[in-house]
């Protein structure tokens, strides 16, 4: 029997050939000299929230925001609910009514920040839980922590939300400490018990899900399929079949993926464009250790042509 990974590899030239080469998104404005990741847009696409790592005189990662004004994105500012604790990975609900993000903030004022444990080591103040802010007439509400049903460990990261309220996220499993992606459906005002994604491979990590608003596809980072890997972490896509189950993940090819790490995928509100963070360098720009083109995570983007998505879907949902 021909291995599934080989079948997918043979199909890749046809399925990914017309995926355009990614370009850096807002270099020098939003993509800067420290790690930037996970852009979450309001439904009109005119406001973005994203994560920025430790640096620039700040001791913890924070969530920043920028607005599109007269065709230009404004200089990023720290979001009103962020800046005191370690915050990252914002995910906007498709209707813009709420946003879920990751934070190590304590549940009660005065308590210590959340510690994490994954990849075989402890991460002081580096844990993660899913928190939510709601849109109100006066702005965002105070953050509140999601229930333990989805905050299943002190290292719960990378939320994504579909229109029906289904929540996707990742957390590590023991004893390996590798991250895997989970799906928690939302029914009658509460989250159901999360289920591990059916394409999970225990021996490899899957991270950072981005889900289409209608829940029809997922893009995520993974270390799977070393036969076709381009970098240390590559982007894959999977589609739902008509029966509601997920098809197999398909590698997004050597244009989208590059040497190094490609992760923190996000989709535009209309689902027609992919955003992700990459360690790649822009080939047409000189390397600048103090500028944005320095090999740290910048945000890159590429369109998702319908014809390419159709071919990727055909491979994903095909019967093994």
N, C-alpha and C positions, 0 to 999 in steps of 0.2 A: 504494500500500500504506500502511495506517495504521501509524505507528511503534509499536514495542512499548511504549515508554515511555508513549505516549498511551493505549494499550489498558489498561495497568496503572493509569494515573491514573483512567480512567473507572471501573475496577472498585473503586477504593479506598473510596468511601463505603459500599459493601455489605460489604467485607471487614474494615474497621477500625472500623465504627460501634459495635460492642459491646466494643471494647477499653476497659477502665476507665481513667479519668484517673489518671496516676501520682501517688504521694504520696512525700514525703521519707522515707527510712528511717533511723530512730533519730536524728533531728536533735538536736544538742547532746550526743549520746553518741558515736556513731560518725561521723555526718556533722557535721563541725566547721568551724572558720573557715579551714582551708587545704584544698587539694585532697584528696579521698578517693575511692577508686576500686577496682573489681575485687574485690568480695567473693566469697570462695571458702569454701563451707560443707563441714563434715564430713557424711558421709551421714545422720546423725541430725538435722542442722540445728541443733545446739546449740552449735557452735563455729564461728567465722568468722575468716578471715584476709583482710586487705585492704591496699591500698597507701595510704600517706599521703605527701604531697609534702614538699619542703624547707620548713622553718618550725618554729616552736616551739623555736628554739634549736638545731635539728639541721641539719648542712650537707648531708646527702644524704637522698633519699627512703628510706623503710623500710617493711617489712611489719609490720603490727600484728595482734594477735589479741584476741578478746573471747569470753566464754562466756555462754550463757543460763542464769541461775541464778534460780530462784524467779520466773520470768516476766520478768526484767529482764536486759538485756545489761550485763556488767561494764565498767568503764572500760578502754579499750584499753591493751594493753601491747605493747612491741616483741617480736616473735617471737624465740625463742631462737637461731635461725640468722641473724637479721638485725641491722641496726643499725650495722655498721662500714662497709659500702660502700653504693653506690646499689642498692637492691633494690626491685622493684615487681611488680605483675601476677601474684599467685599464682593457680595453677589446680590444683584438687584432682582427683585421679583419682576416678571414680565410686564405687569401693569404699573410698576413704579410705586406701589403702595407701601412696600417695606423693603428693607435691605438686611441681609444676614452677613455677619462678618466673624472673623476669628479673633479671640482676645485671650490674653493670660490674666486679665483683670480679676481681682477677687470678687466673690459673690457678695461679700459684705465689706463695707468700708473699714479699713484698719487691718483686715486680714492680709496675709502674704499673697503675692502673685502666684499664679498656678505654675507648678513645675511639670515638666514633661519627661517622658521616657520612651525612647524609640531608637531603632538602629543600634541596640545594645548598650546605650549609655543614657545617663541622666542629663537633663537640660534645665538647669536652675532658671526659674522665671521664663522658661521657654515652652511651657505647655500651651494647650489650645482648647478652647471651648467655643461653641457657636452661640453668638449673641444676636439680638435683633433690634432694629430701630424702625419705627413706623412713621410714615408721612402724616403730618398734621397740618392744619392751616397756618401754624406759626413756624413750621420747620420739622426737623426730626425729633421724635420723642426721646426720652431717656432710654439708654440701652437696657434690655432685659435678657436674661439667659434663657435659652431654650431648654426644654425638659430633659431629664436624664435618659429618656427613651432614645434620643439622638446623641446626646453628649455622653457617649458610652465609655469614654476614657478621658484621661487628662491630656491626651494628645489627639484631639479631634480637629481636623483642619479641612480647608478647601470646599466650602459649600457651593451648591448650585441649585437653582429652583426652577421648576417647570410651572406652567399655567395652572395645573390642577393641584398645586401645592406640594407635589412630591419633592422631597429633599434628597440631594446627593451629597456625599461627603466622604472623607477618608479618615481612617485611623489604623494604627499598627496592630498586628496580631502577634500573639506570643506562641512559641518562644523566639521566632525569627526576628521580630521587631520590624518586619517589612510592612509598608502601607498597602492597603487594599481599599477599593471603592465600595460604598454601600448605598442602598436605595431605601428610603423610608417614605412610604405612601402616606398621604394626608387624608383621613376619613373622619367625618363627623366632628371636626374641630380638634382632632388630635393626630399625632404621628403614630403609625403602626410600627411594630418592631422592625428595625432595619434588616434587610437581607443583603448578603454579599452578592456582588454582581456575578452572573453565571459564567462569565468568561475569565474569572479570577484564576490565576496560577499561583499557588502558594509559594513557589520558589522565586518569584519575581515581584517587584513593586509596581503597582498601578497608582497613579496620583492625579490630583487636580482635575476633576471632571468639569467639563462645560457642556451644558445640555440645551438643546433647542427648546424654545418656548412650548412647543406642542409635545415635547418628550420623544420625538421621533428619532433623534440621533444624539450621540455623545462623543465628545472629543476629549482625550485624556493623555497624560504622559505615562510612559512605561519603559521598563528595561527588558521587555519580552522580545522574542524572536531575534536572537543575536545574529542569525544568518543574514538578516536584511537590515540590521541596525546601522545608522549613520553616525550617531553620537552616543554619549553615555546615557542620555534620556531622550527618547523620541516621542513624537506625537502619533497617535492612532485614532481611528474613527470607527464607530460601530453604529448599526441601525437596528430599529425594532422591526420585527416581522409582523405580519398581519395578525398572528395569534398573541401579540403583545410581548413575546419573549425577545431577548436581545440576540442579534447575530454575532458572528465572530468579529473581533477587531481587525482592521486593515491598516497597515502602515501608510502614512501620508506621503511617503516618498522622499527622494533626495533633494527636491527643491524646497519643500517646507522644512524638512529636517536638515540639520547641519552638525558638524563636529561639535562636541561639547553637549550642553544640556539645553533641551527645548521643552518647556513645561508651562504651567499656569495658563492654560488655554481659556479663552473667553470668546463668545459670539456676539456680533452686533445685534441690536434689538430686532432687526428684520431677518437675522440668520444668514445673511448673504456675505458676511465677512468674518474671517477668523483673526483674532488677536492672540498673541502668546508672547512669553518671555524667552529670550535666547541669549546665550553667551557668545554668539557669533560676532564677528567684526564686519562692518560694512566695507566691501572690497574697494569701493570707489572713494573711500575717505582714508586719510592717514590715521594710524593708531594714535590715540591721545589719552595718556594715562590720567589726566586731570579732567578730560571731557567725557562725552557720552560714549565715544567709540573706544572703549577700554577693555572689553572682554567680560564686563559684568552684565547682569541681566538688564537688557533693554526690552521695550515692548516693540514687537514687530507685527506686521499685518499683511494679509493677502486676501483677495476675493475668493469666494467659493462658487465657481460657475455651476449652474444647474446641471449641465451635461456631465461634468466631472463627479458631482455628487451622485448622479444616477448610476454611473459606472461603479463607484465605490460601494453604493448600496447593493448593487447586483452581486458583488463579490461577498459582501458582509452577510447577506441573508441566504446565500446559496446553501443548499443542503450539503454537509460534508461528504 
